[in-house]
């Protein structure tokens, strides 16, 4: 196979597989946050920023995969 | 990736473009951008410093709100007023610098500024946090501060004792894992910020390239959200690491009490 073709396949696999975990994690965070807000709507202003921060942290594993993908493609 | 067609060209590079040299020192577009951001922040600081009034104007009001809110946030995380006063300058500087550097990339028109280079146009501005060198320096500042705080609180021997614990094989192994954990902080903090901002830039560029109208807008909004949240996350994680490093653990307290 040509190098370009292998690079394209590798990049696709890296980001595709790497996106699974964070997606599930963020879904869990969002559902739990919604549950908590639904149960106790007064604290929604406290929960929302916390939700964003934890989401950003969960997202980081996906971002690692993305960085690897970008390095494969453009590095 | 080499461009196949002259008209289908996406100008994406992980390393920032070098615009010109001062002697042998390469001046990159992200360096110019970060200097502009620093200059802007310093100018704002001086303007406010020399026009302080008891009845604040708009600018002073906004600044006071930002400072007060972030100070009360730092105090609520770290738990004491005295510690908060020590950590607050670092936290606020990191937050404001990353925030302005990220958000100002959304000012329209600046992407059109470019210099003529050897292989096509070189953009004059580039998001400072999309340059890994810049992000790594910020990360090193924050991680080194955490280590210094840990040494100052636990003392040099207490600090080393956390990593080299000979009480049992399990504790020894866990101590070694702590070393890996400290090193991983550098990677995770820097990759998170760099990846988010760089990916945002690439995503925006690709969407503009595919469909130039309307469709890139939601991605832009997502980019603004990411810019604010990532600045907050970086500063907050630094703060949390410092808080964890400055806390005296329970078994240490028990040891001190039993001694």
Interface residues (C-beta under 8 A of the other chain):
Chain A: X4 X49 X52 X53 X56 X57 X59 X60 X63 X64 X66 X67 X70 X71 X73 X74 X75
Chain B: X1 X12 X13 X14 X188 X191 X192 X194 X195 X196 X198 X199 X202 X229 X230 X232 X233 X236 X237
